[in-house]
Amino acid sequence: MKILIAEDEQVSRRVLQASLVKEGHEVSLARDGEEAWEMLKQDNPVPLAILDWNMPGLTGPEICRRVRERKTDQPTYIILLTTRDSRQDIVAGLQAGANDYITKPFDFDELSARVRVGERVVQLQRTLADRVKELEDALTNVKMLQGLLPICLYCKRIRDDQNYWQQLDRYVADHTETRFSHGICPECYEKVVQPELNRYLNSEGAAPEQP
């Protein structure tokens, strides 16, 4: 999984990076809050981020609030990392939009377990987004015509469910999202329109014009 580590303290940042890379993750680094926010506000941000609470520029909770203000089908899973461990601080971090919270000095086994929880949540979000897309596509096609349609051999009208005969374009428009713009094909122009024009012009005593 791609993970962003935002930590202004270099040693802690490198330790986190080495630990997560060892677990097989692809890690990106940010040295302060502004840099982290620039990475998280991109169109396709990392699915999981570990943010230090206190950083230059923007704090971890401030970044959380900005991330949650963005409308997306797959929001970034955020773990706050901090020395603060009071109940009030934990509540404040979660209310800002963090998904999880871990205190320094962190135990790597605990961090690894919390990251795995984040992975499962991210996967569930992806699965849900895929299902929603499938549902939207299905709803779009709900009114598509299916099965056999009774159509007149001569006039090409369609018989509807109430046993009324409708023009084909009207029937299709009523049962789908299709709309029609009418025109005249060359064959019909020669067989229907041109003879009518000829008759009209002959009756008026004028020579017919070629289209």
C-alpha positions, 0 to 999 in steps of 0.5 A: 500500500502507498503510505504518506509519512508526514513528520518534521523530526528526521530521525522519527521520519526515517525510522517510520519509513524503514519500518513500513518499507520492511513491511512491503509498503511504498512510502512517501515522505513529507517534512512539514504540514504544508508539504503533506497537504500539497500531496494529499490534495492531489486528484489521486492521493495516497490511501493511507497517511501517518501524520505527526500532530505538531508540524511546521506550517499545518498541524496534523488535525488541521490537515485532517479537517482539510482532507475531510472537507474534500468530497471523494469516494475514497477518502484517505485513511489518517493515523495521527502520531503524537506525544499527546495522550490525554483523553481530550487530545484523543477526542480532538484528533478524532473529531478533526477527522483522524481515523486512528491515533497512536502515541510516541514513542510508538511500538512498531507492532502496534503501529503495524497492526493499526496500519493493517486495520487501515488497509482493510478499511481502504479495501472496503472503501474501494469495494463499496465505491466499485459497487456504487459505480456498478449500481449507477451503471445498472440504474442508467440501463434500467429503461433499456429495451429488452425482449421481443417487441411486436412490430407491424410488418407494414407500417412498423408501428410498435404495440405497447403493453396497453395494446395500442400501436405507436410510432417506433420513435415514440415507443423508444422515446417513452421506454428509454432515454433516447431522443430523436431528431428527424430527417429524410434519408436519400432513398426516401427523398427520391421515393417520397419527397421528390415525386411529391415535389414534382407533382406540386411543381407540375401543378404550378406549371414550374420545372422541378429542381434537382436537390 
